Amino acid sequence: MSEKEFDKTLKLTNYALIMSGIKTSENDMNKALEYFINHYLFYCNAIALHTVIFGEVYWIVDGIRTNHPFVELSLVSPCATISILSTIKCGFIFSNKGILMRVVHKLKEIHTSFDDNELSKESSARTKIVTDSLKLLQFVQISFATIYIFVFFSFCFIPVILAEYNYYRTGEFVVTYPFFVKYPFDFDVHHCPAWQLIYFHQVWATAIVIMSMFGCDSLFYGLCVYIKTHFQLLGLRFENIVGATKSETQRNLAKAVVRHQELIDLVNQMEMLYSKSSLVNIITSSILICLSAFNITVVDKLNVILAFVTFLVMSLSQISLVCYFADLLMAASMEISGSVYRSPWYEADNHSKKILLLVIMRSQKACKLTAWKFADLNLGAFTTILSRSWSYFALLKTVYK
């Protein structure tokens, strides 16, 4: 696989991360644009987004103080929560750009320098592993991007469409913004002559959240898929590790052990990139799912229901895919022991047998991604999140009634 093909599989991810102010590799780019992205874009986005976050939090606090209806408070709370989550996710990636670039570079090096001749006996199996993995990644990226686009349009453009429709019916144009944000202005923002700037500001902030969430999460999925794929290819190599001669077996084994160590190191670096933000992700996912479902069931406005249906689908798919791909990675790392056991290890020399035994022992300890060591990211974690979300939802409905 060439470097261009590797980059193509992460094309959408790279675009989203660049828009968020994060580069994953040293690619050819206009020097002035590259300097702006490296030094200023992330901070410009952070300022634009945090002004909206502070306005939303200010609106919630003021709403509590002035006894706003709980339903109105529940409408803005998920938006503020996911905005904060996107900031945390993007912030940890941005602060560890060096680790990110090393991981992507190493994966590209491993994937593009793989010697087909080494696996001539099982080239069809290797091709199937790679093809199936990349198809899965492409499907998830496109599906995930589609969901985020629906969320973006439902929140950002339905309000202005409804305002235009109301103007057509009544002749009165009342500005309706995508989100409840309290501004420190003396005048009424709903009758502000420069309402287009306020509206654009909220749309820009929404785009930042979408780009940050999609970029960070799709990068997570991509790294998991590539590392999982190479664990599977390594298992294929271990199954055919014994060569015609003792020296050939030892050469094959030396290459396989080095590759195993490289993959373990890549998982550890991914853990450094994502473990802290994953903890926040797990905590907030239950809140997002609960509040989205609550808003869908208690609000009677069709545009709000449609917006939060897409929001609920996004929240569920985001955390489920994080747990699913982390689970795939964990399972693939542990399958190495089975691959070694299926090999004709009994035909190897005693020194090679000892090394194979060590490989089995190491691979029985899963290479896993965690939520800052508090919990493992796997399908079990997803079921726990769903269970908590349902409990919070049921409690919220009971209190509301």
Secondary structure, 3 states (H helix, E strand, C coil): CCHHHHHHHCHHHHHHHHHCCCCCCCCCCCHHHHHHHHHHHHHHHHHHHHHHHHHHHHHHHHHHHCCCCHHHHHHHHHHHHHHHHHHHHHHHHHHCHHHHHHHHHHHHHHHHCCCHHHHHHHHHHHHHHHHHHHHHHHHHHHHHHHHHHHHHHHHHCHHHHHHHHHHHHHCCCCCCCCCCCCCCCCCCHHHCCCHHHHHHHHHHHHHHHHHHHHHHHHHHHHHHHHHHHHHHHHHHHHHCCCCCCHHHHHHHHHHHHHHHHHHHHHHHHHHHHHHHHHHHHHHHHHHHHHHHHHHHHHCCCHHHHHHHHHHHHHHHHHHHHHHHHHHHHHHHHHHHHHHHHHCCHHHCCHHHHHHHHHHHHHHCCCCCCECCCCCECCHHHHHHHHHHHHHHHHHHHHHHC
